[in-house]
Every structure is written in C-alpha cells, then in structure tokens.
Amino acid sequence: MPAGRALRMEASRGQVWFRAALLVGVVYGLIGRLFALPASDVHAWRLAAWTASGAVYAAHIGYEHFKLRSAPRLTALHVAAAVAIGAFALVAAGMLHDLWTASTIRRAWLLALVVLPAATAVPAFLGGLVVGATLRRFSEERSRAQ
C-alpha cells in the first residue's frame, strides 16, 4: 500500500472517532440540559438522565470496539473525550444561563470549564479501559475457540 494512501486512511479514521466523540458529547450535553428542565419529580428525572447517559456511554464503547475496532486504550480515550465534551457543554450552558440572568460571569464558571470535564473524563477513561479490555479478551477467547 502506498504511504500516501495509508496516511489518508489513518487521517480518515481519526476524523471518524472525533466526529463520533463530538456527537456523543453533544448528546450528553443535551441529556443533561433537557432532563434538568422538569421541576417536578426531580429525582426520577435525574435517574432517567443517568440511565440515558449510561446507555449512550455503553453504545459508544460498543461502537469503538465493534465498528472501529479500537484498542482498549483508544476506546477509553475516545469515550473519555466524549464525556469531557459533554461536561464542557453543560458548564458552558450553565454559564450562558447565568450570564443571561445575572449579566455577569462568576469566576467559579471559568474554573468549572476545566475542572468538570477533567473530573468526569478520568472515571470515564478508567471505565472505558476496563470494559474495552474485557471486550477485547472475550473477543480473543471466542476467536481462539472457533
């Protein structure tokens, strides 16, 4: 395979995972905002948001493993990036809401733009790494058994 074609294929693969992470991050942000709107039964809506986010997280790991055939470390990195994008979107939305209502941005929002994405990405990475490695191991055992 010519080197130019291999580089184009690798660049295309990089765009695919990034687009997926961006899309999933936007979905996380939408889940966080939309499920926070109802004022009644807040506990039930919060549980529904966690469930929906967990389903999106599992689907993203499945997409990375089965469709893109990413290694466990890359799977974990990609799902962590999506979670960080979603957290950033939530903080940005909160900051804009605060700006809309109070006409100023508090310093805490600027700190949250960094802290919340990092604080959510780390556990998402660790979970993605464990699940990705487990899926890889089951896939290898299954292929050896056949």
CNS distance restraints for C-alpha pairs under 8 A (distance, minus, plus):
assign (resid   1 and name CA) (resid   5 and name CA) 6.89 0.50 0.50
assign (resid   1 and name CA) (resid   6 and name CA) 6.77 0.50 0.50
assign (resid   2 and name CA) (resid   6 and name CA) 6.46 0.50 0.50
assign (resid   3 and name CA) (resid   7 and name CA) 6.22 0.50 0.50
assign (resid   4 and name CA) (resid   8 and name CA) 6.27 0.50 0.50
assign (resid   5 and name CA) (resid   9 and name CA) 6.16 0.50 0.50
assign (resid   6 and name CA) (resid  10 and name CA) 6.18 0.50 0.50
assign (resid   7 and name CA) (resid  11 and name CA) 6.09 0.50 0.50
assign (resid   8 and name CA) (resid  12 and name CA) 6.04 0.50 0.50
assign (resid   9 and name CA) (resid  13 and name CA) 6.15 0.50 0.50
assign (resid  10 and name CA) (resid  14 and name CA) 6.20 0.50 0.50
assign (resid  11 and name CA) (resid  15 and name CA) 6.29 0.50 0.50
assign (resid  12 and name CA) (resid  16 and name CA) 6.29 0.50 0.50
assign (resid  13 and name CA) (resid  17 and name CA) 6.55 0.50 0.50
assign (resid  14 and name CA) (resid  18 and name CA) 6.25 0.50 0.50
assign (resid  15 and name CA) (resid  19 and name CA) 5.97 0.50 0.50
assign (resid  16 and name CA) (resid  20 and name CA) 6.21 0.50 0.50
assign (resid  17 and name CA) (resid  21 and name CA) 6.09 0.50 0.50
assign (resid  17 and name CA) (resid  64 and name CA) 7.81 0.50 0.50
assign (resid  17 and name CA) (resid  68 and name CA) 7.92 0.50 0.50
assign (resid  17 and name CA) (resid  78 and name CA) 7.00 0.50 0.50
assign (resid  18 and name CA) (resid  22 and name CA) 6.02 0.50 0.50
assign (resid  18 and name CA) (resid  78 and name CA) 7.62 0.50 0.50
assign (resid  19 and name CA) (resid  23 and name CA) 6.06 0.50 0.50
assign (resid  20 and name CA) (resid  24 and name CA) 6.03 0.50 0.50
assign (resid  21 and name CA) (resid  25 and name CA) 5.90 0.50 0.50
assign (resid  21 and name CA) (resid  78 and name CA) 6.30 0.50 0.50
assign (resid  21 and name CA) (resid  79 and name CA) 6.67 0.50 0.50
assign (resid  21 and name CA) (resid  81 and name CA) 6.41 0.50 0.50
assign (resid  21 and name CA) (resid  82 and name CA) 4.42 0.50 0.50
assign (resid  21 and name CA) (resid  85 and name CA) 7.92 0.50 0.50
assign (resid  22 and name CA) (resid  26 and name CA) 6.21 0.50 0.50
assign (resid  22 and name CA) (resid  82 and name CA) 6.04 0.50 0.50
assign (resid  22 and name CA) (resid  85 and name CA) 6.87 0.50 0.50
assign (resid  23 and name CA) (resid  27 and name CA) 6.29 0.50 0.50
assign (resid  23 and name CA) (resid  82 and name CA) 7.84 0.50 0.50
assign (resid  24 and name CA) (resid  28 and name CA) 6.22 0.50 0.50
assign (resid  24 and name CA) (resid  56 and name CA) 7.31 0.50 0.50
assign (resid  24 and name CA) (resid  60 and name CA) 7.48 0.50 0.50
assign (resid  24 and name CA) (resid  82 and name CA) 5.76 0.50 0.50
assign (resid  24 and name CA) (resid  83 and name CA) 7.82 0.50 0.50
assign (resid  24 and name CA) (resid  86 and name CA) 7.60 0.50 0.50
assign (resid  25 and name CA) (resid  29 and name CA) 6.28 0.50 0.50
assign (resid  25 and name CA) (resid  81 and name CA) 7.86 0.50 0.50
assign (resid  25 and name CA) (resid  82 and name CA) 4.41 0.50 0.50
assign (resid  25 and name CA) (resid  83 and name CA) 5.76 0.50 0.50
assign (resid  25 and name CA) (resid  84 and name CA) 7.22 0.50 0.50
assign (resid  25 and name CA) (resid  85 and name CA) 4.82 0.50 0.50
assign (resid  25 and name CA) (resid  86 and name CA) 4.07 0.50 0.50
assign (resid  25 and name CA) (resid  87 and name CA) 7.78 0.50 0.50
assign (resid  25 and name CA) (resid  89 and name CA) 7.77 0.50 0.50
assign (resid  26 and name CA) (resid  30 and name CA) 6.14 0.50 0.50
assign (resid  26 and name CA) (resid  85 and name CA) 7.16 0.50 0.50
assign (resid  26 and name CA) (resid  86 and name CA) 5.73 0.50 0.50
assign (resid  26 and name CA) (resid  89 and name CA) 7.13 0.50 0.50
assign (resid  27 and name CA) (resid  31 and name CA) 6.06 0.50 0.50
assign (resid  27 and name CA) (resid  86 and name CA) 7.24 0.50 0.50
assign (resid  28 and name CA) (resid  32 and name CA) 6.16 0.50 0.50
assign (resid  28 and name CA) (resid  53 and name CA) 6.34 0.50 0.50
assign (resid  28 and name CA) (resid  56 and name CA) 7.89 0.50 0.50
assign (resid  28 and name CA) (resid  83 and name CA) 7.15 0.50 0.50
assign (resid  28 and name CA) (resid  86 and name CA) 4.88 0.50 0.50
assign (resid  28 and name CA) (resid  87 and name CA) 7.61 0.50 0.50
assign (resid  29 and name CA) (resid  33 and name CA) 6.24 0.50 0.50
assign (resid  29 and name CA) (resid  85 and name CA) 7.99 0.50 0.50
assign (resid  29 and name CA) (resid  86 and name CA) 4.62 0.50 0.50
assign (resid  29 and name CA) (resid  87 and name CA) 6.69 0.50 0.50
assign (resid  29 and name CA) (resid  89 and name CA) 5.39 0.50 0.50
assign (resid  29 and name CA) (resid  90 and name CA) 5.29 0.50 0.50
assign (resid  30 and name CA) (resid  34 and name CA) 5.77 0.50 0.50
assign (resid  31 and name CA) (resid  35 and name CA) 5.72 0.50 0.50
assign (resid  31 and name CA) (resid  49 and name CA) 6.16 0.50 0.50
assign (resid  31 and name CA) (resid  52 and name CA) 7.43 0.50 0.50
assign (resid  31 and name CA) (resid  53 and name CA) 7.15 0.50 0.50
assign (resid  32 and name CA) (resid  36 and name CA) 6.26 0.50 0.50
assign (resid  32 and name CA) (resid  49 and name CA) 6.65 0.50 0.50
assign (resid  32 and name CA) (resid  90 and name CA) 6.70 0.50 0.50
assign (resid  33 and name CA) (resid  37 and name CA) 6.72 0.50 0.50
assign (resid  33 and name CA) (resid  90 and name CA) 6.99 0.50 0.50
assign (resid  33 and name CA) (resid  93 and name CA) 7.99 0.50 0.50
assign (resid  35 and name CA) (resid  45 and name CA) 5.83 0.50 0.50
assign (resid  35 and name CA) (resid  46 and name CA) 6.78 0.50 0.50
assign (resid  35 and name CA) (resid  48 and name CA) 7.56 0.50 0.50
assign (resid  35 and name CA) (resid  49 and name CA) 5.86 0.50 0.50
assign (resid  36 and name CA) (resid  42 and name CA) 7.68 0.50 0.50
assign (resid  36 and name CA) (resid  45 and name CA) 7.11 0.50 0.50
assign (resid  36 and name CA) (resid  46 and name CA) 7.24 0.50 0.50
assign (resid  38 and name CA) (resid  42 and name CA) 7.00 0.50 0.50
assign (resid  38 and name CA) (resid  45 and name CA) 7.50 0.50 0.50
assign (resid  41 and name CA) (resid  45 and name CA) 6.40 0.50 0.50
assign (resid  42 and name CA) (resid  46 and name CA) 6.05 0.50 0.50
assign (resid  43 and name CA) (resid  47 and name CA) 6.19 0.50 0.50
assign (resid  44 and name CA) (resid  48 and name CA) 6.13 0.50 0.50
assign (resid  45 and name CA) (resid  49 and name CA) 6.13 0.50 0.50
assign (resid  46 and name CA) (resid  50 and name CA) 6.28 0.50 0.50
assign (resid  47 and name CA) (resid  51 and name CA) 6.16 0.50 0.50
assign (resid  48 and name CA) (resid  52 and name CA) 6.07 0.50 0.50
assign (resid  49 and name CA) (resid  53 and name CA) 6.00 0.50 0.50
assign (resid  50 and name CA) (resid  54 and name CA) 5.98 0.50 0.50
assign (resid  51 and name CA) (resid  55 and name CA) 6.22 0.50 0.50
assign (resid  52 and name CA) (resid  56 and name CA) 6.27 0.50 0.50
assign (resid  53 and name CA) (resid  57 and name CA) 6.05 0.50 0.50
assign (resid  54 and name CA) (resid  58 and name CA) 6.13 0.50 0.50
assign (resid  55 and name CA) (resid  59 and name CA) 6.06 0.50 0.50
assign (resid  56 and name CA) (resid  60 and name CA) 6.05 0.50 0.50
assign (resid  57 and name CA) (resid  61 and name CA) 6.32 0.50 0.50
assign (resid  57 and name CA) (resid  79 and name CA) 7.20 0.50 0.50
assign (resid  58 and name CA) (resid  62 and name CA) 6.15 0.50 0.50
assign (resid  59 and name CA) (resid  63 and name CA) 6.06 0.50 0.50
assign (resid  60 and name CA) (resid  64 and name CA) 6.17 0.50 0.50
assign (resid  60 and name CA) (resid  79 and name CA) 6.66 0.50 0.50
assign (resid  61 and name CA) (resid  65 and name CA) 6.11 0.50 0.50
assign (resid  61 and name CA) (resid  75 and name CA) 6.47 0.50 0.50
assign (resid  61 and name CA) (resid  76 and name CA) 7.85 0.50 0.50
assign (resid  61 and name CA) (resid  79 and name CA) 6.74 0.50 0.50
assign (resid  61 and name CA) (resid 128 and name CA) 6.77 0.50 0.50
assign (resid  61 and name CA) (resid 131 and name CA) 7.82 0.50 0.50
assign (resid  61 and name CA) (resid 132 and name CA) 7.10 0.50 0.50
assign (resid  62 and name CA) (resid  66 and name CA) 5.71 0.50 0.50
assign (resid  62 and name CA) (resid  67 and name CA) 7.55 0.50 0.50
assign (resid  63 and name CA) (resid  67 and name CA) 5.09 0.50 0.50
assign (resid  63 and name CA) (resid  68 and name CA) 6.51 0.50 0.50
assign (resid  64 and name CA) (resid  68 and name CA) 4.96 0.50 0.50
assign (resid  64 and name CA) (resid  69 and name CA) 6.05 0.50 0.50
assign (resid  64 and name CA) (resid  70 and name CA) 5.56 0.50 0.50
assign (resid  64 and name CA) (resid  75 and name CA) 5.68 0.50 0.50
assign (resid  65 and name CA) (resid  69 and name CA) 4.68 0.50 0.50
assign (resid  65 and name CA) (resid  70 and name CA) 5.38 0.50 0.50
assign (resid  65 and name CA) (resid  71 and name CA) 7.31 0.50 0.50
assign (resid  65 and name CA) (resid  72 and name CA) 7.74 0.50 0.50
assign (resid  65 and name CA) (resid  75 and name CA) 6.87 0.50 0.50
assign (resid  65 and name CA) (resid 132 and name CA) 6.90 0.50 0.50
assign (resid  65 and name CA) (resid 135 and name CA) 7.56 0.50 0.50
assign (resid  65 and name CA) (resid 136 and name CA) 7.86 0.50 0.50
assign (resid  70 and name CA) (resid  74 and name CA) 5.85 0.50 0.50
assign (resid  70 and name CA) (resid  75 and name CA) 5.66 0.50 0.50
assign (resid  71 and name CA) (resid  75 and name CA) 6.05 0.50 0.50
assign (resid  71 and name CA) (resid 132 and name CA) 7.39 0.50 0.50
assign (resid  71 and name CA) (resid 136 and name CA) 7.83 0.50 0.50
assign (resid  72 and name CA) (resid  76 and name CA) 6.10 0.50 0.50
assign (resid  72 and name CA) (resid 128 and name CA) 7.40 0.50 0.50
assign (resid  72 and name CA) (resid 129 and name CA) 5.47 0.50 0.50
assign (resid  72 and name CA) (resid 130 and name CA) 7.82 0.50 0.50
assign (resid  72 and name CA) (resid 131 and name CA) 7.84 0.50 0.50
assign (resid  72 and name CA) (resid 132 and name CA) 4.39 0.50 0.50
assign (resid  72 and name CA) (resid 133 and name CA) 5.16 0.50 0.50
assign (resid  72 and name CA) (resid 136 and name CA) 7.16 0.50 0.50
assign (resid  73 and name CA) (resid  77 and name CA) 6.14 0.50 0.50
assign (resid  73 and name CA) (resid 129 and name CA) 5.80 0.50 0.50
assign (resid  73 and name CA) (resid 132 and name CA) 7.54 0.50 0.50
assign (resid  74 and name CA) (resid  78 and name CA) 6.00 0.50 0.50
assign (resid  75 and name CA) (resid  79 and name CA) 6.18 0.50 0.50
assign (resid  75 and name CA) (resid 128 and name CA) 6.42 0.50 0.50
assign (resid  75 and name CA) (resid 129 and name CA) 6.98 0.50 0.50
assign (resid  75 and name CA) (resid 132 and name CA) 6.43 0.50 0.50
assign (resid  76 and name CA) (resid  80 and name CA) 5.98 0.50 0.50
assign (resid  76 and name CA) (resid 124 and name CA) 7.21 0.50 0.50
assign (resid  76 and name CA) (resid 125 and name CA) 4.63 0.50 0.50
assign (resid  76 and name CA) (resid 126 and name CA) 6.87 0.50 0.50
assign (resid  76 and name CA) (resid 127 and name CA) 7.33 0.50 0.50
assign (resid  76 and name CA) (resid 128 and name CA) 4.20 0.50 0.50
assign (resid  76 and name CA) (resid 129 and name CA) 4.79 0.50 0.50
assign (resid  76 and name CA) (resid 132 and name CA) 7.04 0.50 0.50
assign (resid  77 and name CA) (resid  81 and name CA) 6.12 0.50 0.50
assign (resid  77 and name CA) (resid 125 and name CA) 5.85 0.50 0.50
assign (resid  77 and name CA) (resid 128 and name CA) 7.76 0.50 0.50
assign (resid  78 and name CA) (resid  82 and name CA) 6.39 0.50 0.50
assign (resid  79 and name CA) (resid  83 and name CA) 6.25 0.50 0.50
assign (resid  79 and name CA) (resid 124 and name CA) 6.71 0.50 0.50
assign (resid  79 and name CA) (resid 125 and name CA) 6.72 0.50 0.50
assign (resid  79 and name CA) (resid 128 and name CA) 6.69 0.50 0.50
assign (resid  80 and name CA) (resid  84 and name CA) 6.10 0.50 0.50
assign (resid  80 and name CA) (resid 120 and name CA) 7.78 0.50 0.50
assign (resid  80 and name CA) (resid 121 and name CA) 4.59 0.50 0.50
assign (resid  80 and name CA) (resid 122 and name CA) 6.90 0.50 0.50
assign (resid  80 and name CA) (resid 123 and name CA) 7.96 0.50 0.50
assign (resid  80 and name CA) (resid 124 and name CA) 5.02 0.50 0.50
assign (resid  80 and name CA) (resid 125 and name CA) 4.82 0.50 0.50
assign (resid  80 and name CA) (resid 128 and name CA) 7.60 0.50 0.50
assign (resid  81 and name CA) (resid  85 and name CA) 6.14 0.50 0.50
assign (resid  81 and name CA) (resid 121 and name CA) 6.64 0.50 0.50
assign (resid  82 and name CA) (resid  86 and name CA) 6.21 0.50 0.50
assign (resid  83 and name CA) (resid  87 and name CA) 6.16 0.50 0.50
assign (resid  83 and name CA) (resid 117 and name CA) 7.21 0.50 0.50
assign (resid  83 and name CA) (resid 120 and name CA) 6.55 0.50 0.50
assign (resid  83 and name CA) (resid 121 and name CA) 5.73 0.50 0.50
assign (resid  83 and name CA) (resid 124 and name CA) 6.87 0.50 0.50
assign (resid  84 and name CA) (resid  88 and name CA) 6.03 0.50 0.50
assign (resid  84 and name CA) (resid 116 and name CA) 7.72 0.50 0.50
assign (resid  84 and name CA) (resid 117 and name CA) 4.18 0.50 0.50
assign (resid  84 and name CA) (resid 118 and name CA) 6.51 0.50 0.50
assign (resid  84 and name CA) (resid 120 and name CA) 6.31 0.50 0.50
assign (resid  84 and name CA) (resid 121 and name CA) 5.20 0.50 0.50
assign (resid  85 and name CA) (resid  89 and name CA) 6.12 0.50 0.50
assign (resid  85 and name CA) (resid 117 and name CA) 6.91 0.50 0.50
assign (resid  86 and name CA) (resid  90 and name CA) 6.26 0.50 0.50
assign (resid  86 and name CA) (resid 117 and name CA) 7.72 0.50 0.50
assign (resid  87 and name CA) (resid  91 and name CA) 6.26 0.50 0.50
assign (resid  87 and name CA) (resid 116 and name CA) 6.15 0.50 0.50
assign (resid  87 and name CA) (resid 117 and name CA) 4.99 0.50 0.50
assign (resid  87 and name CA) (resid 120 and name CA) 7.13 0.50 0.50
assign (resid  88 and name CA) (resid  92 and name CA) 6.02 0.50 0.50
assign (resid  88 and name CA) (resid 113 and name CA) 5.86 0.50 0.50
assign (resid  88 and name CA) (resid 114 and name CA) 7.77 0.50 0.50
assign (resid  88 and name CA) (resid 116 and name CA) 7.13 0.50 0.50
assign (resid  88 and name CA) (resid 117 and name CA) 5.63 0.50 0.50
assign (resid  89 and name CA) (resid  93 and name CA) 6.04 0.50 0.50
assign (resid  90 and name CA) (resid  94 and name CA) 6.18 0.50 0.50
assign (resid  91 and name CA) (resid  95 and name CA) 5.99 0.50 0.50
assign (resid  91 and name CA) (resid 109 and name CA) 7.12 0.50 0.50
assign (resid  91 and name CA) (resid 112 and name CA) 6.65 0.50 0.50
assign (resid  91 and name CA) (resid 113 and name CA) 5.99 0.50 0.50
assign (resid  91 and name CA) (resid 116 and name CA) 7.73 0.50 0.50
assign (resid  92 and name CA) (resid  96 and name CA) 6.10 0.50 0.50
assign (resid  92 and name CA) (resid 113 and name CA) 7.14 0.50 0.50
assign (resid  93 and name CA) (resid  97 and name CA) 6.15 0.50 0.50
assign (resid  94 and name CA) (resid  98 and name CA) 6.12 0.50 0.50
assign (resid  95 and name CA) (resid  99 and name CA) 6.11 0.50 0.50
assign (resid  95 and name CA) (resid 105 and name CA) 6.76 0.50 0.50
assign (resid  95 and name CA) (resid 109 and name CA) 6.05 0.50 0.50
assign (resid  96 and name CA) (resid 100 and name CA) 6.02 0.50 0.50
assign (resid  97 and name CA) (resid 101 and name CA) 6.24 0.50 0.50
assign (resid  98 and name CA) (resid 102 and name CA) 5.63 0.50 0.50
assign (resid  98 and name CA) (resid 103 and name CA) 7.22 0.50 0.50
assign (resid  98 and name CA) (resid 104 and name CA) 7.26 0.50 0.50
assign (resid  98 and name CA) (resid 105 and name CA) 6.78 0.50 0.50
assign (resid  99 and name CA) (resid 103 and name CA) 4.57 0.50 0.50
assign (resid  99 and name CA) (resid 104 and name CA) 5.11 0.50 0.50
assign (resid  99 and name CA) (resid 105 and name CA) 5.61 0.50 0.50
assign (resid 105 and name CA) (resid 109 and name CA) 6.90 0.50 0.50
assign (resid 106 and name CA) (resid 110 and name CA) 7.43 0.50 0.50
assign (resid 107 and name CA) (resid 111 and name CA) 6.54 0.50 0.50
assign (resid 108 and name CA) (resid 112 and name CA) 6.05 0.50 0.50
assign (resid 109 and name CA) (resid 113 and name CA) 6.22 0.50 0.50
assign (resid 110 and name CA) (resid 114 and name CA) 7.20 0.50 0.50
assign (resid 111 and name CA) (resid 115 and name CA) 6.12 0.50 0.50
assign (resid 112 and name CA) (resid 116 and name CA) 5.38 0.50 0.50
assign (resid 112 and name CA) (resid 117 and name CA) 7.96 0.50 0.50
assign (resid 113 and name CA) (resid 117 and name CA) 6.88 0.50 0.50
assign (resid 114 and name CA) (resid 118 and name CA) 6.42 0.50 0.50
assign (resid 115 and name CA) (resid 119 and name CA) 5.87 0.50 0.50
assign (resid 116 and name CA) (resid 120 and name CA) 6.08 0.50 0.50
assign (resid 117 and name CA) (resid 121 and name CA) 5.87 0.50 0.50
assign (resid 118 and name CA) (resid 122 and name CA) 6.25 0.50 0.50
assign (resid 119 and name CA) (resid 123 and name CA) 7.43 0.50 0.50
assign (resid 120 and name CA) (resid 124 and name CA) 6.31 0.50 0.50
assign (resid 121 and name CA) (resid 125 and name CA) 5.92 0.50 0.50
assign (resid 122 and name CA) (resid 126 and name CA) 6.33 0.50 0.50
assign (resid 123 and name CA) (resid 127 and name CA) 6.02 0.50 0.50
assign (resid 124 and name CA) (resid 128 and name CA) 5.94 0.50 0.50
assign (resid 125 and name CA) (resid 129 and name CA) 5.99 0.50 0.50
assign (resid 126 and name CA) (resid 130 and name CA) 6.30 0.50 0.50
assign (resid 127 and name CA) (resid 131 and name CA) 6.14 0.50 0.50
assign (resid 128 and name CA) (resid 132 and name CA) 5.67 0.50 0.50
assign (resid 129 and name CA) (resid 133 and name CA) 5.94 0.50 0.50
assign (resid 130 and name CA) (resid 134 and name CA) 6.11 0.50 0.50
assign (resid 131 and name CA) (resid 135 and name CA) 6.07 0.50 0.50
assign (resid 132 and name CA) (resid 136 and name CA) 6.08 0.50 0.50
assign (resid 133 and name CA) (resid 137 and name CA) 6.10 0.50 0.50
assign (resid 134 and name CA) (resid 138 and name CA) 6.22 0.50 0.50
assign (resid 135 and name CA) (resid 139 and name CA) 6.05 0.50 0.50
assign (resid 136 and name CA) (resid 140 and name CA) 6.16 0.50 0.50
assign (resid 137 and name CA) (resid 141 and name CA) 6.16 0.50 0.50
assign (resid 138 and name CA) (resid 142 and name CA) 5.98 0.50 0.50
assign (resid 139 and name CA) (resid 143 and name CA) 6.17 0.50 0.50
assign (resid 140 and name CA) (resid 144 and name CA) 6.20 0.50 0.50
assign (resid 141 and name CA) (resid 145 and name CA) 6.17 0.50 0.50
assign (resid 142 and name CA) (resid 146 and name CA) 6.51 0.50 0.50
